[in-house]
Amino acid sequence: MPNKKYMLLLILTLSFGSHAFARDHILVNNPLDSINELQNLEYSYRFADHWTIGLTATATSKAKFGDIELKGNSFGGVARYYFNPALQDDSWYLVGVANKTNFEASIISGGVRYAGRSDDSIVVGAGYHWFWESFNVSAGMLLPSNAKIQLKNAAGIKYKDELNPALGLEIKMGGSF
């Protein structure tokens, strides 16, 4: 995935681009994930007045959650239903995401390595989306399925903690074009 500077430049370029086109496309990033070294992008297309569909991708080589390190990537499909016309007006929305994940979480505790792998997941949620010309921001809550990663050592003994994002916060910002 591109580094943070290039992603920000791309989003800002799209945000202040030409108004000659209808706003049927959106490209956004979750800056909170980026702060935690999870690089992510979501592209969606408005195919009906209130609906968008798109693709999402996330990758990291060294995200840290406490002492647990996360490496890997995911990609998936996303659908959003907006209560007001999509990508045009501020609106509440519902979201559904299906992810193919390939993350590994690990920690070394007492000289023993504990690791676990992610499962594919379905995520549902809701939030609110603000639009100012082509720049936009959204905030919402997400409920993922199969998001927990149980850490075990080579003998199969479970680590005391697990990586369990039972409830997610979605903060997205980007540009529509």
C-alpha positions in Angstrom: 0.0 0.0 0.0 1.2 3.6 -0.6 2.6 5.4 2.3 0.6 8.0 4.3 1.9 11.0 2.4 0.9 9.7 -1.0 -2.5 8.6 0.3 -3.2 12.1 1.8 -2.1 13.8 -1.4 -4.4 11.6 -3.4 -7.4 12.3 -1.1 -6.7 16.0 -1.1 -6.3 16.1 -4.9 -9.6 14.3 -5.4 -11.3 16.5 -2.8 -10.5 19.8 -4.5 -10.8 18.5 -8.1 -13.0 19.5 -10.9 -16.8 19.9 -10.4 -17.5 19.0 -14.0 -18.4 15.4 -13.0 -21.4 14.2 -11.0 -20.2 12.9 -7.6 -20.7 9.2 -8.1 -17.4 8.1 -6.7 -15.8 8.3 -3.3 -12.3 7.6 -2.0 -11.8 7.6 1.8 -9.3 6.6 4.4 -9.6 5.9 8.2 -7.1 8.3 9.8 -7.3 6.5 13.2 -6.2 3.3 11.6 -3.4 5.1 9.8 -2.2 6.5 13.1 -2.0 2.8 14.3 0.0 1.8 11.2 -3.0 0.2 9.5 -2.9 1.7 6.0 -6.4 1.5 4.4 -8.4 2.8 1.5 -12.1 2.5 0.5 -13.4 3.2 -3.0 -17.1 3.2 -3.6 -19.4 4.0 -6.5 -23.0 5.4 -6.3 -25.1 3.0 -8.3 -28.5 4.2 -7.1 -29.8 7.3 -5.4 -29.3 6.0 -1.9 -26.8 3.1 -2.5 -23.0 2.8 -2.9 -20.9 -0.3 -3.5 -17.2 -0.6 -3.4 -13.9 -2.2 -2.4 -11.9 -1.8 0.7 -8.3 -2.8 1.5 -6.2 -2.6 4.7 -2.5 -3.6 5.2 0.1 -3.3 7.9 3.6 -4.5 8.5 3.8 -3.5 12.2 0.7 -2.3 13.9 0.8 -2.5 17.7 -2.1 -2.9 20.1 -0.6 -2.8 23.5 2.2 -5.4 23.4 0.5 -7.4 20.6 1.9 -6.9 17.1 -0.3 -7.3 14.0 0.9 -7.9 10.5 -1.0 -8.7 7.3 -3.8 -7.4 5.1 -7.4 -7.7 4.2 -9.6 -6.8 1.3 -13.3 -6.9 0.8 -16.5 -5.5 -0.6 -18.6 -2.8 1.1 -22.2 -1.6 0.6 -23.7 1.5 2.1 -27.3 2.6 2.3 -27.8 6.4 2.8 -31.1 7.7 4.1 -30.6 10.9 2.0 -29.2 10.9 -1.5 -25.8 9.2 -1.5 -22.7 11.4 -1.8 -24.8 14.5 -2.2 -26.3 15.5 1.2 -25.3 14.9 4.8 -26.9 11.6 5.8 -27.2 8.8 8.3 -26.1 5.5 6.7 -26.1 1.7 7.2 -23.0 -0.3 6.1 -22.1 -3.9 5.5 -18.7 -5.2 4.7 -17.4 -8.7 3.8 -13.6 -9.1 4.3 -11.1 -11.7 3.3 -8.4 -11.3 5.9 -4.9 -12.4 6.3 -3.7 -11.0 9.6 -1.4 -12.6 12.1 -1.1 -11.3 15.7 1.8 -12.2 17.9 3.5 -11.5 21.2 6.6 -12.8 23.0 5.9 -13.3 26.7 8.4 -14.9 29.1 10.5 -15.9 26.1 7.6 -17.8 24.5 6.0 -16.7 21.2 2.2 -16.7 21.0 0.5 -16.2 17.7 -2.9 -16.4 16.0 -4.4 -15.8 12.6 -7.6 -13.9 11.7 -10.7 -15.3 10.2 -12.7 -13.8 7.3 -15.3 -11.5 8.7 -18.7 -9.8 8.0 -19.1 -6.3 9.5 -22.3 -4.3 10.0 -22.7 -0.8 11.3 -24.2 2.6 11.1 -23.1 6.2 11.2 -23.4 9.7 9.8 -21.7 11.2 6.8 -21.0 15.0 6.2 -20.3 16.5 2.8 -18.7 19.8 2.0 -18.4 20.1 -1.8 -16.2 17.1 -2.6 -14.5 16.8 0.8 -16.3 14.5 3.3 -16.1 13.0 6.8 -18.0 10.1 8.3 -18.2 8.7 11.8 -19.9 5.4 12.8 -19.9 2.3 14.9 -19.1 -1.2 13.6 -20.0 -4.7 14.8 -17.6 -7.3 13.3 -18.1 -11.0 13.3 -15.1 -13.4 13.7 -12.8 -10.5 14.5 -11.2 -12.1 17.6 -7.7 -13.5 17.2 -6.8 -16.1 19.9 -3.1 -16.3 20.6 -1.5 -19.7 21.3 2.1 -21.0 21.7 3.5 -23.9 19.7 2.1 -26.4 22.3 -1.4 -24.9 21.9 -1.5 -23.1 25.2 -3.6 -19.9 25.0 -2.1 -16.6 25.9 -4.0 -14.7 28.7 -5.1 -11.9 26.3 -6.5 -11.9 22.8 -6.9 -9.4 20.1 -10.7 -8.8 20.2 -12.1 -5.8 18.4 -15.7 -6.5 19.4 -16.9 -3.0 18.6 -15.2 -0.8 16.0 -15.1 3.0 15.5 -15.3 4.1 11.9 -13.9 7.5 11.1 -13.4 8.1 7.4 -12.3 11.2 5.5 -11.7 11.7 1.8 -13.0 13.0 -1.4 -16.0 12.4 -3.7 -15.7 13.0 -7.4 
